[in-house]
Structure formats: structure tokens, C-alpha cells
């Protein structure tokens, strides 16, 4: 969305997406989002849920990500891998 475009340079410089592979960084991101958005302040609950269900979420990711890659490659006529 246009109102968030100003955030993109900070996200790139700070490697926000790359930092999400570390649980502590993900918790920090959830905490920040709960302060800056309409999300409820439940970052501790979200962290515990992530830790408890990590293997399940990881399986979902590896099942779903190839579908996303295929869709993007087809839609934009590019090769990601």
C-alpha cells in the first residue's frame, strides 16, 4: 500500500525478512507490529505458539512455498530458481 512505501528502504537495509528466521527477531517484529498497527498486543502468545507449533508451520511453508514460486514464475514470466 502507498502509505507503507516509505518503510521499504528500512526493511531492506535492516534485512527484516532475513531476520525472521531467528525466533527472537520474529518476536521483536511481532511486538513492534502490535504497537504500530491494529494488531492486538499478543506478541508473547504468538511467540509461544510459533515455538510450540514450529514443525507444523515449517511443513506448511515447505508445502506452500513451491506453489507461490510457481505462480510468480508463471505470472511474471521469470525463473526464480
PDB file of N, CA, C and O in Angstrom:
ATOM      1  N   UNK A   1       0.829  -1.206   0.000  1.00  0.00           N
ATOM      2  CA  UNK A   1       0.000   0.000   0.000  1.00  0.00           C
ATOM      3  C   UNK A   1       0.865   1.258   0.000  1.00  0.00           C
ATOM      4  O   UNK A   1       1.942   1.276   0.596  1.00  0.00           O
ATOM      5  N   UNK A   2       0.397   2.295  -0.661  1.00  0.00           N
ATOM      6  CA  UNK A   2       1.192   3.527  -0.777  1.00  0.00           C
ATOM      7  C   UNK A   2       1.666   4.090   0.555  1.00  0.00           C
ATOM      8  O   UNK A   2       2.788   4.590   0.642  1.00  0.00           O
ATOM      9  N   UNK A   3       0.846   4.021   1.586  1.00  0.00           N
ATOM     10  CA  UNK A   3       1.255   4.638   2.859  1.00  0.00           C
ATOM     11  C   UNK A   3       2.405   3.900   3.539  1.00  0.00           C
ATOM     12  O   UNK A   3       3.012   4.433   4.468  1.00  0.00           O
ATOM     13  N   UNK A   4       2.711   2.687   3.092  1.00  0.00           N
ATOM     14  CA  UNK A   4       3.816   1.931   3.676  1.00  0.00           C
ATOM     15  C   UNK A   4       5.067   1.914   2.801  1.00  0.00           C
ATOM     16  O   UNK A   4       6.072   1.302   3.163  1.00  0.00           O
ATOM     17  N   UNK A   5       5.007   2.575   1.672  1.00  0.00           N
ATOM     18  CA  UNK A   5       6.167   2.583   0.768  1.00  0.00           C
ATOM     19  C   UNK A   5       7.410   3.173   1.417  1.00  0.00           C
ATOM     20  O   UNK A   5       8.528   2.758   1.108  1.00  0.00           O
ATOM     21  N   UNK A   6       7.229   4.120   2.298  1.00  0.00           N
ATOM     22  CA  UNK A   6       8.380   4.724   2.956  1.00  0.00           C
ATOM     23  C   UNK A   6       9.129   3.714   3.827  1.00  0.00           C
ATOM     24  O   UNK A   6      10.303   3.921   4.135  1.00  0.00           O
ATOM     25  N   UNK A   7       8.468   2.627   4.229  1.00  0.00           N
ATOM     26  CA  UNK A   7       9.096   1.624   5.092  1.00  0.00           C
ATOM     27  C   UNK A   7      10.037   0.691   4.332  1.00  0.00           C
ATOM     28  O   UNK A   7      10.965   0.140   4.924  1.00  0.00           O
ATOM     29  N   UNK A   8       9.812   0.506   3.033  1.00  0.00           N
ATOM     30  CA  UNK A   8      10.579  -0.476   2.271  1.00  0.00           C
ATOM     31  C   UNK A   8      12.085  -0.286   2.354  1.00  0.00           C
ATOM     32  O   UNK A   8      12.796  -1.271   2.554  1.00  0.00           O
ATOM     33  N   UNK A   9      12.612   0.926   2.213  1.00  0.00           N
ATOM     34  CA  UNK A   9      14.073   1.071   2.331  1.00  0.00           C
ATOM     35  C   UNK A   9      14.597   0.611   3.693  1.00  0.00           C
ATOM     36  O   UNK A   9      15.670   0.014   3.774  1.00  0.00           O
ATOM     37  N   UNK A  10      13.852   0.883   4.753  1.00  0.00           N
ATOM     38  CA  UNK A  10      14.268   0.456   6.090  1.00  0.00           C
ATOM     39  C   UNK A  10      14.218  -1.066   6.217  1.00  0.00           C
ATOM     40  O   UNK A  10      15.075  -1.677   6.856  1.00  0.00           O
ATOM     41  N   UNK A  11      13.205  -1.663   5.602  1.00  0.00           N
ATOM     42  CA  UNK A  11      13.080  -3.117   5.628  1.00  0.00           C
ATOM     43  C   UNK A  11      14.254  -3.775   4.914  1.00  0.00           C
ATOM     44  O   UNK A  11      14.767  -4.800   5.364  1.00  0.00           O
ATOM     45  N   UNK A  12      14.675  -3.188   3.806  1.00  0.00           N
ATOM     46  CA  UNK A  12      15.788  -3.747   3.040  1.00  0.00           C
ATOM     47  C   UNK A  12      17.096  -3.585   3.804  1.00  0.00           C
ATOM     48  O   UNK A  12      17.844  -4.548   3.973  1.00  0.00           O
ATOM     49  N   UNK A  13      17.372  -2.373   4.265  1.00  0.00           N
ATOM     50  CA  UNK A  13      18.623  -2.109   4.983  1.00  0.00           C
ATOM     51  C   UNK A  13      18.704  -2.949   6.258  1.00  0.00           C
ATOM     52  O   UNK A  13      19.769  -3.463   6.601  1.00  0.00           O
ATOM     53  N   UNK A  14      17.588  -3.084   6.949  1.00  0.00           N
ATOM     54  CA  UNK A  14      17.567  -3.848   8.192  1.00  0.00           C
ATOM     55  C   UNK A  14      17.395  -5.340   8.010  1.00  0.00           C
ATOM     56  O   UNK A  14      17.361  -6.084   8.990  1.00  0.00           O
ATOM     57  N   UNK A  15      17.284  -5.792   6.756  1.00  0.00           N
ATOM     58  CA  UNK A  15      17.086  -7.210   6.445  1.00  0.00           C
ATOM     59  C   UNK A  15      15.964  -7.805   7.292  1.00  0.00           C
ATOM     60  O   UNK A  15      16.134  -8.851   7.918  1.00  0.00           O
ATOM     61  N   UNK A  16      14.830  -7.133   7.303  1.00  0.00           N
ATOM     62  CA  UNK A  16      13.706  -7.578   8.121  1.00  0.00           C
ATOM     63  C   UNK A  16      13.280  -8.992   7.787  1.00  0.00           C
ATOM     64  O   UNK A  16      13.088  -9.803   8.693  1.00  0.00           O
ATOM     65  N   UNK A  17      13.128  -9.307   6.518  1.00  0.00           N
ATOM     66  CA  UNK A  17      12.678 -10.653   6.155  1.00  0.00           C
ATOM     67  C   UNK A  17      13.708 -11.704   6.553  1.00  0.00           C
ATOM     68  O   UNK A  17      13.348 -12.775   7.042  1.00  0.00           O
ATOM     69  N   UNK A  18      14.972 -11.405   6.349  1.00  0.00           N
ATOM     70  CA  UNK A  18      16.023 -12.338   6.745  1.00  0.00           C
ATOM     71  C   UNK A  18      16.074 -12.549   8.245  1.00  0.00           C
ATOM     72  O   UNK A  18      16.412 -13.637   8.710  1.00  0.00           O
ATOM     73  N   UNK A  19      15.743 -11.521   9.001  1.00  0.00           N
ATOM     74  CA  UNK A  19      15.801 -11.638  10.458  1.00  0.00           C
ATOM     75  C   UNK A  19      14.683 -12.509  11.022  1.00  0.00           C
ATOM     76  O   UNK A  19      14.774 -12.965  12.162  1.00  0.00           O
ATOM     77  N   UNK A  20      13.639 -12.744  10.247  1.00  0.00           N
ATOM     78  CA  UNK A  20      12.524 -13.552  10.744  1.00  0.00           C
ATOM     79  C   UNK A  20      12.895 -15.015  10.925  1.00  0.00           C
ATOM     80  O   UNK A  20      12.128 -15.765  11.529  1.00  0.00           O
ATOM     81  N   UNK A  21      14.042 -15.443  10.423  1.00  0.00           N
ATOM     82  CA  UNK A  21      14.457 -16.829  10.617  1.00  0.00           C
ATOM     83  C   UNK A  21      14.949 -17.069  12.041  1.00  0.00           C
ATOM     84  O   UNK A  21      15.193 -18.212  12.428  1.00  0.00           O
ATOM     85  N   UNK A  22      15.095 -16.012  12.812  1.00  0.00           N
ATOM     86  CA  UNK A  22      15.531 -16.107  14.202  1.00  0.00           C
ATOM     87  C   UNK A  22      14.320 -15.796  15.084  1.00  0.00           C
ATOM     88  O   UNK A  22      13.712 -14.733  14.957  1.00  0.00           O
ATOM     89  N   UNK A  23      13.973 -16.721  15.974  1.00  0.00           N
ATOM     90  CA  UNK A  23      12.762 -16.580  16.794  1.00  0.00           C
ATOM     91  C   UNK A  23      12.749 -15.256  17.553  1.00  0.00           C
ATOM     92  O   UNK A  23      11.717 -14.587  17.596  1.00  0.00           O
ATOM     93  N   UNK A  24      13.871 -14.867  18.151  1.00  0.00           N
ATOM     94  CA  UNK A  24      13.908 -13.612  18.923  1.00  0.00           C
ATOM     95  C   UNK A  24      13.592 -12.408  18.042  1.00  0.00           C
ATOM     96  O   UNK A  24      12.909 -11.478  18.470  1.00  0.00           O
ATOM     97  N   UNK A  25      14.094 -12.433  16.811  1.00  0.00           N
ATOM     98  CA  UNK A  25      13.833 -11.321  15.886  1.00  0.00           C
ATOM     99  C   UNK A  25      12.369 -11.317  15.460  1.00  0.00           C
ATOM    100  O   UNK A  25      11.773 -10.255  15.280  1.00  0.00           O
ATOM    101  N   UNK A  26      11.795 -12.498  15.301  1.00  0.00           N
ATOM    102  CA  UNK A  26      10.378 -12.592  14.952  1.00  0.00           C
ATOM    103  C   UNK A  26       9.532 -12.040  16.093  1.00  0.00           C
ATOM    104  O   UNK A  26       8.555 -11.327  15.863  1.00  0.00           O
ATOM    105  N   UNK A  27       9.909 -12.372  17.314  1.00  0.00           N
ATOM    106  CA  UNK A  27       9.191 -11.851  18.477  1.00  0.00           C
ATOM    107  C   UNK A  27       9.276 -10.327  18.516  1.00  0.00           C
ATOM    108  O   UNK A  27       8.282  -9.657  18.795  1.00  0.00           O
ATOM    109  N   UNK A  28      10.449  -9.785  18.242  1.00  0.00           N
ATOM    110  CA  UNK A  28      10.625  -8.332  18.220  1.00  0.00           C
ATOM    111  C   UNK A  28       9.730  -7.703  17.156  1.00  0.00           C
ATOM    112  O   UNK A  28       9.099  -6.674  17.400  1.00  0.00           O
ATOM    113  N   UNK A  29       9.676  -8.319  15.981  1.00  0.00           N
ATOM    114  CA  UNK A  29       8.827  -7.804  14.899  1.00  0.00           C
ATOM    115  C   UNK A  29       7.359  -7.831  15.301  1.00  0.00           C
ATOM    116  O   UNK A  29       6.633  -6.870  15.050  1.00  0.00           O
ATOM    117  N   UNK A  30       6.914  -8.917  15.919  1.00  0.00           N
ATOM    118  CA  UNK A  30       5.521  -9.007  16.365  1.00  0.00           C
ATOM    119  C   UNK A  30       5.214  -7.938  17.411  1.00  0.00           C
ATOM    120  O   UNK A  30       4.148  -7.322  17.390  1.00  0.00           O
ATOM    121  N   UNK A  31       6.153  -7.729  18.318  1.00  0.00           N
ATOM    122  CA  UNK A  31       5.972  -6.708  19.346  1.00  0.00           C
ATOM    123  C   UNK A  31       5.859  -5.320  18.725  1.00  0.00           C
ATOM    124  O   UNK A  31       5.000  -4.528  19.111  1.00  0.00           O
ATOM    125  N   UNK A  32       6.727  -5.032  17.768  1.00  0.00           N
ATOM    126  CA  UNK A  32       6.679  -3.728  17.090  1.00  0.00           C
ATOM    127  C   UNK A  32       5.372  -3.556  16.322  1.00  0.00           C
ATOM    128  O   UNK A  32       4.756  -2.490  16.354  1.00  0.00           O
ATOM    129  N   UNK A  33       4.954  -4.620  15.629  1.00  0.00           N
ATOM    130  CA  UNK A  33       3.709  -4.528  14.860  1.00  0.00           C
ATOM    131  C   UNK A  33       2.512  -4.303  15.775  1.00  0.00           C
ATOM    132  O   UNK A  33       1.586  -3.576  15.415  1.00  0.00           O
ATOM    133  N   UNK A  34       2.521  -4.919  16.955  1.00  0.00           N
ATOM    134  CA  UNK A  34       1.387  -4.744  17.859  1.00  0.00           C
ATOM    135  C   UNK A  34       1.311  -3.313  18.381  1.00  0.00           C
ATOM    136  O   UNK A  34       0.237  -2.850  18.762  1.00  0.00           O
ATOM    137  N   UNK A  35       2.447  -2.606  18.401  1.00  0.00           N
ATOM    138  CA  UNK A  35       2.455  -1.214  18.842  1.00  0.00           C
ATOM    139  C   UNK A  35       2.089  -0.245  17.724  1.00  0.00           C
ATOM    140  O   UNK A  35       1.546   0.828  17.985  1.00  0.00           O
ATOM    141  N   UNK A  36       2.385  -0.621  16.468  1.00  0.00           N
ATOM    142  CA  UNK A  36       2.214   0.306  15.345  1.00  0.00           C
ATOM    143  C   UNK A  36       1.015   0.004  14.461  1.00  0.00           C
ATOM    144  O   UNK A  36       0.717   0.765  13.540  1.00  0.00           O
ATOM    145  N   UNK A  37       0.329  -1.090  14.727  1.00  0.00           N
ATOM    146  CA  UNK A  37      -0.806  -1.470  13.887  1.00  0.00           C
ATOM    147  C   UNK A  37      -2.012  -1.761  14.765  1.00  0.00           C
ATOM    148  O   UNK A  37      -1.970  -1.591  15.983  1.00  0.00           O
ATOM    149  N   UNK A  38      -3.078  -2.200  14.130  1.00  0.00           N
ATOM    150  CA  UNK A  38      -4.283  -2.544  14.880  1.00  0.00           C
ATOM    151  C   UNK A  38      -4.238  -3.967  15.426  1.00  0.00           C
ATOM    152  O   UNK A  38      -5.225  -4.449  15.981  1.00  0.00           O
ATOM    153  N   UNK A  39      -3.086  -4.650  15.272  1.00  0.00           N
ATOM    154  CA  UNK A  39      -2.964  -5.992  15.833  1.00  0.00           C
ATOM    155  C   UNK A  39      -3.057  -5.927  17.349  1.00  0.00           C
ATOM    156  O   UNK A  39      -2.563  -4.979  17.960  1.00  0.00           O
ATOM    157  N   UNK A  40      -3.684  -6.925  17.962  1.00  0.00           N
ATOM    158  CA  UNK A  40      -3.732  -6.923  19.431  1.00  0.00           C
ATOM    159  C   UNK A  40      -2.343  -7.182  20.011  1.00  0.00           C
ATOM    160  O   UNK A  40      -1.518  -7.833  19.370  1.00  0.00           O
ATOM    161  N   UNK A  41      -2.080  -6.685  21.204  1.00  0.00           N
ATOM    162  CA  UNK A  41      -0.753  -6.856  21.810  1.00  0.00           C
ATOM    163  C   UNK A  41      -0.569  -8.273  22.369  1.00  0.00           C
ATOM    164  O   UNK A  41      -0.535  -8.456  23.586  1.00  0.00           O
ATOM    165  N   UNK A  42      -0.456  -9.244  21.514  1.00  0.00           N
ATOM    166  CA  UNK A  42      -0.329 -10.641  21.925  1.00  0.00           C
ATOM    167  C   UNK A  42       0.976 -11.251  21.431  1.00  0.00           C
ATOM    168  O   UNK A  42       1.003 -12.428  21.071  1.00  0.00           O
ATOM    169  N   UNK A  43       2.051 -10.482  21.406  1.00  0.00           N
ATOM    170  CA  UNK A  43       3.300 -10.982  20.837  1.00  0.00           C
ATOM    171  C   UNK A  43       3.866 -12.164  21.629  1.00  0.00           C
ATOM    172  O   UNK A  43       4.455 -13.066  21.033  1.00  0.00           O
ATOM    173  N   UNK A  44       3.702 -12.181  22.945  1.00  0.00           N
ATOM    174  CA  UNK A  44       4.199 -13.322  23.724  1.00  0.00           C
ATOM    175  C   UNK A  44       3.442 -14.594  23.370  1.00  0.00           C
ATOM    176  O   UNK A  44       4.038 -15.661  23.217  1.00  0.00           O
ATOM    177  N   UNK A  45       2.122 -14.471  23.243  1.00  0.00           N
ATOM    178  CA  UNK A  45       1.309 -15.621  22.842  1.00  0.00           C
ATOM    179  C   UNK A  45       1.715 -16.094  21.448  1.00  0.00           C
ATOM    180  O   UNK A  45       1.829 -17.296  21.205  1.00  0.00           O
ATOM    181  N   UNK A  46       1.931 -15.158  20.542  1.00  0.00           N
ATOM    182  CA  UNK A  46       2.333 -15.515  19.176  1.00  0.00           C
ATOM    183  C   UNK A  46       3.681 -16.230  19.188  1.00  0.00           C
ATOM    184  O   UNK A  46       3.860 -17.216  18.473  1.00  0.00           O
ATOM    185  N   UNK A  47       4.629 -15.748  19.990  1.00  0.00           N
ATOM    186  CA  UNK A  47       5.944 -16.389  20.075  1.00  0.00           C
ATOM    187  C   UNK A  47       5.814 -17.809  20.604  1.00  0.00           C
ATOM    188  O   UNK A  47       6.395 -18.735  20.039  1.00  0.00           O
ATOM    189  N   UNK A  48       5.065 -17.990  21.669  1.00  0.00           N
ATOM    190  CA  UNK A  48       4.895 -19.325  22.240  1.00  0.00           C
ATOM    191  C   UNK A  48       4.200 -20.264  21.260  1.00  0.00           C
ATOM    192  O   UNK A  48       4.557 -21.438  21.157  1.00  0.00           O
ATOM    193  N   UNK A  49       3.212 -19.747  20.545  1.00  0.00           N
ATOM    194  CA  UNK A  49       2.520 -20.555  19.541  1.00  0.00           C
ATOM    195  C   UNK A  49       3.477 -20.949  18.428  1.00  0.00           C
ATOM    196  O   UNK A  49       3.456 -22.088  17.962  1.00  0.00           O
ATOM    197  N   UNK A  50       4.307 -20.023  18.005  1.00  0.00           N
ATOM    198  CA  UNK A  50       5.295 -20.309  16.964  1.00  0.00           C
ATOM    199  C   UNK A  50       6.269 -21.389  17.422  1.00  0.00           C
ATOM    200  O   UNK A  50       6.554 -22.326  16.676  1.00  0.00           O
ATOM    201  N   UNK A  51       6.773 -21.263  18.629  1.00  0.00           N
ATOM    202  CA  UNK A  51       7.730 -22.243  19.150  1.00  0.00           C
ATOM    203  C   UNK A  51       7.072 -23.614  19.302  1.00  0.00           C
ATOM    204  O   UNK A  51       7.645 -24.629  18.906  1.00  0.00           O
ATOM    205  N   UNK A  52       5.877 -23.640  19.870  1.00  0.00           N
ATOM    206  CA  UNK A  52       5.165 -24.900  20.094  1.00  0.00           C
ATOM    207  C   UNK A  52       4.837 -25.610  18.789  1.00  0.00           C
ATOM    208  O   UNK A  52       4.927 -26.834  18.704  1.00  0.00           O
ATOM    209  N   UNK A  53       4.459 -24.847  17.777  1.00  0.00           N
ATOM    210  CA  UNK A  53       3.997 -25.430  16.514  1.00  0.00           C
ATOM    211  C   UNK A  53       4.998 -25.254  15.372  1.00  0.00           C
ATOM    212  O   UNK A  53       4.622 -25.326  14.202  1.00  0.00           O
ATOM    213  N   UNK A  54       6.252 -25.026  15.701  1.00  0.00           N
ATOM    214  CA  UNK A  54       7.251 -24.705  14.680  1.00  0.00           C
ATOM    215  C   UNK A  54       7.307 -25.751  13.568  1.00  0.00           C
ATOM    216  O   UNK A  54       7.301 -25.398  12.388  1.00  0.00           O
ATOM    217  N   UNK A  55       7.360 -27.019  13.927  1.00  0.00           N
ATOM    218  CA  UNK A  55       7.464 -28.072  12.907  1.00  0.00           C
ATOM    219  C   UNK A  55       6.251 -28.080  11.989  1.00  0.00           C
ATOM    220  O   UNK A  55       6.391 -28.275  10.782  1.00  0.00           O
ATOM    221  N   UNK A  56       5.078 -27.874  12.539  1.00  0.00           N
ATOM    222  CA  UNK A  56       3.861 -27.819  11.731  1.00  0.00           C
ATOM    223  C   UNK A  56       3.931 -26.654  10.748  1.00  0.00           C
ATOM    224  O   UNK A  56       3.657 -26.823   9.560  1.00  0.00           O
ATOM    225  N   UNK A  57       4.298 -25.471  11.241  1.00  0.00           N
ATOM    226  CA  UNK A  57       4.395 -24.293  10.373  1.00  0.00           C
ATOM    227  C   UNK A  57       5.480 -24.471   9.315  1.00  0.00           C
ATOM    228  O   UNK A  57       5.323 -24.042   8.172  1.00  0.00           O
ATOM    229  N   UNK A  58       6.578 -25.107   9.709  1.00  0.00           N
ATOM    230  CA  UNK A  58       7.651 -25.360   8.752  1.00  0.00           C
ATOM    231  C   UNK A  58       7.161 -26.274   7.630  1.00  0.00           C
ATOM    232  O   UNK A  58       7.467 -26.039   6.460  1.00  0.00           O
ATOM    233  N   UNK A  59       6.409 -27.305   7.978  1.00  0.00           N
ATOM    234  CA  UNK A  59       5.847 -28.196   6.956  1.00  0.00           C
ATOM    235  C   UNK A  59       4.893 -27.446   6.036  1.00  0.00           C
ATOM    236  O   UNK A  59       4.926 -27.629   4.820  1.00  0.00           O
ATOM    237  N   UNK A  60       4.041 -26.598   6.617  1.00  0.00           N
ATOM    238  CA  UNK A  60       3.133 -25.782   5.796  1.00  0.00           C
ATOM    239  C   UNK A  60       3.936 -24.918   4.818  1.00  0.00           C
ATOM    240  O   UNK A  60       3.602 -24.813   3.638  1.00  0.00           O
ATOM    241  N   UNK A  61       4.993 -24.310   5.335  1.00  0.00           N
ATOM    242  CA  UNK A  61       5.816 -23.443   4.493  1.00  0.00           C
ATOM    243  C   UNK A  61       6.396 -24.213   3.314  1.00  0.00           C
ATOM    244  O   UNK A  61       6.286 -23.773   2.170  1.00  0.00           O
ATOM    245  N   UNK A  62       7.010 -25.357   3.585  1.00  0.00           N
ATOM    246  CA  UNK A  62       7.660 -26.117   2.514  1.00  0.00           C
ATOM    247  C   UNK A  62       6.658 -26.747   1.554  1.00  0.00           C
ATOM    248  O   UNK A  62       7.004 -27.054   0.413  1.00  0.00           O
ATOM    249  N   UNK A  63       5.426 -26.943   2.002  1.00  0.00           N
ATOM    250  CA  UNK A  63       4.374 -27.401   1.090  1.00  0.00           C
ATOM    251  C   UNK A  63       3.874 -26.258   0.212  1.00  0.00           C
ATOM    252  O   UNK A  63       3.592 -26.449  -0.971  1.00  0.00           O
ATOM    253  N   UNK A  64       3.766 -25.070   0.801  1.00  0.00           N
ATOM    254  CA  UNK A  64       3.131 -23.942   0.130  1.00  0.00           C
ATOM    255  C   UNK A  64       4.090 -23.114  -0.721  1.00  0.00           C
ATOM    256  O   UNK A  64       3.698 -22.616  -1.777  1.00  0.00           O
ATOM    257  N   UNK A  65       5.328 -22.959  -0.287  1.00  0.00           N
ATOM    258  CA  UNK A  65       6.276 -22.085  -0.978  1.00  0.00           C
ATOM    259  C   UNK A  65       6.501 -22.468  -2.435  1.00  0.00           C
ATOM    260  O   UNK A  65       6.543 -21.578  -3.284  1.00  0.00           O
ATOM    261  N   UNK A  66       6.649 -23.751  -2.768  1.00  0.00           N
ATOM    262  CA  UNK A  66       6.808 -24.093  -4.192  1.00  0.00           C
ATOM    263  C   UNK A  66       5.624 -23.639  -5.048  1.00  0.00           C
ATOM    264  O   UNK A  66       5.798 -23.284  -6.214  1.00  0.00           O
ATOM    265  N   UNK A  67       4.431 -23.651  -4.473  1.00  0.00           N
ATOM    266  CA  UNK A  67       3.253 -23.182  -5.204  1.00  0.00           C
ATOM    267  C   UNK A  67       3.330 -21.675  -5.453  1.00  0.00           C
ATOM    268  O   UNK A  67       2.969 -21.194  -6.527  1.00  0.00           O
ATOM    269  N   UNK A  68       3.799 -20.948  -4.459  1.00  0.00           N
ATOM    270  CA  UNK A  68       3.953 -19.499  -4.614  1.00  0.00           C
ATOM    271  C   UNK A  68       4.996 -19.200  -5.695  1.00  0.00           C
ATOM    272  O   UNK A  68       4.779 -18.357  -6.565  1.00  0.00           O
ATOM    273  N   UNK A  69       6.120 -19.896  -5.626  1.00  0.00           N
ATOM    274  CA  UNK A  69       7.186 -19.684  -6.611  1.00  0.00           C
ATOM    275  C   UNK A  69       6.680 -19.977  -8.013  1.00  0.00           C
ATOM    276  O   UNK A  69       6.932 -19.207  -8.939  1.00  0.00           O
ATOM    277  N   UNK A  70       5.971 -21.078  -8.174  1.00  0.00           N
ATOM    278  CA  UNK A  70       5.438 -21.435  -9.493  1.00  0.00           C
ATOM    279  C   UNK A  70       4.474 -20.372 -10.007  1.00  0.00           C
ATOM    280  O   UNK A  70       4.527 -19.995 -11.178  1.00  0.00           O
ATOM    281  N   UNK A  71       3.597 -19.891  -9.139  1.00  0.00           N
ATOM    282  CA  UNK A  71       2.634 -18.867  -9.536  1.00  0.00           C
ATOM    283  C   UNK A  71       3.346 -17.584  -9.978  1.00  0.00           C
ATOM    284  O   UNK A  71       2.986 -16.996 -10.998  1.00  0.00           O
ATOM    285  N   UNK A  72       4.347 -17.151  -9.221  1.00  0.00           N
ATOM    286  CA  UNK A  72       5.084 -15.928  -9.555  1.00  0.00           C
ATOM    287  C   UNK A  72       5.848 -16.113 -10.862  1.00  0.00           C
ATOM    288  O   UNK A  72       5.847 -15.226 -11.715  1.00  0.00           O
ATOM    289  N   UNK A  73       6.497 -17.259 -11.021  1.00  0.00           N
ATOM    290  CA  UNK A  73       7.233 -17.517 -12.259  1.00  0.00           C
ATOM    291  C   UNK A  73       6.313 -17.477 -13.471  1.00  0.00           C
ATOM    292  O   UNK A  73       6.661 -16.903 -14.503  1.00  0.00           O
ATOM    293  N   UNK A  74       5.138 -18.087 -13.345  1.00  0.00           N
ATOM    294  CA  UNK A  74       4.190 -18.106 -14.464  1.00  0.00           C
ATOM    295  C   UNK A  74       3.588 -16.735 -14.732  1.00  0.00           C
ATOM    296  O   UNK A  74       3.476 -16.313 -15.883  1.00  0.00           O
ATOM    297  N   UNK A  75       3.207 -16.051 -13.681  1.00  0.00           N
ATOM    298  CA  UNK A  75       2.549 -14.754 -13.844  1.00  0.00           C
ATOM    299  C   UNK A  75       3.485 -13.700 -14.426  1.00  0.00           C
ATOM    300  O   UNK A  75       3.071 -12.888 -15.253  1.00  0.00           O
ATOM    301  N   UNK A  76       4.744 -13.712 -13.999  1.00  0.00           N
ATOM    302  CA  UNK A  76       5.685 -12.676 -14.411  1.00  0.00           C
ATOM    303  C   UNK A  76       6.721 -13.167 -15.421  1.00  0.00           C
ATOM    304  O   UNK A  76       7.641 -12.434 -15.786  1.00  0.00           O
ATOM    305  N   UNK A  77       6.564 -14.403 -15.865  1.00  0.00           N
ATOM    306  CA  UNK A  77       7.460 -14.995 -16.861  1.00  0.00           C
ATOM    307  C   UNK A  77       8.927 -14.830 -16.451  1.00  0.00           C
ATOM    308  O   UNK A  77       9.759 -14.341 -17.215  1.00  0.00           O
ATOM    309  N   UNK A  78       9.209 -15.255 -15.219  1.00  0.00           N
ATOM    310  CA  UNK A  78      10.573 -15.208 -14.695  1.00  0.00           C
ATOM    311  C   UNK A  78      10.926 -16.575 -14.122  1.00  0.00           C
ATOM    312  O   UNK A  78      10.051 -17.414 -13.906  1.00  0.00           O
ATOM    313  N   UNK A  79      12.203 -16.788 -13.880  1.00  0.00           N
ATOM    314  CA  UNK A  79      12.671 -18.014 -13.248  1.00  0.00           C
ATOM    315  C   UNK A  79      13.321 -17.632 -11.928  1.00  0.00           C
ATOM    316  O   UNK A  79      14.293 -16.877 -11.909  1.00  0.00           O
ATOM    317  N   UNK A  80      12.792 -18.149 -10.828  1.00  0.00           N
ATOM    318  CA  UNK A  80      13.319 -17.813  -9.506  1.00  0.00           C
ATOM    319  C   UNK A  80      14.459 -18.745  -9.126  1.00  0.00           C
ATOM    320  O   UNK A  80      15.468 -18.306  -8.574  1.00  0.00           O
ATOM    321  N   UNK A  81      14.299 -20.019  -9.419  1.00  0.00           N
ATOM    322  CA  UNK A  81      15.363 -20.990  -9.099  1.00  0.00           C
ATOM    323  C   UNK A  81      15.897 -21.596 -10.351  1.00  0.00           C
ATOM    324  O   UNK A  81      16.796 -22.435 -10.295  1.00  0.00           O
TER     325      UNK A  81
END
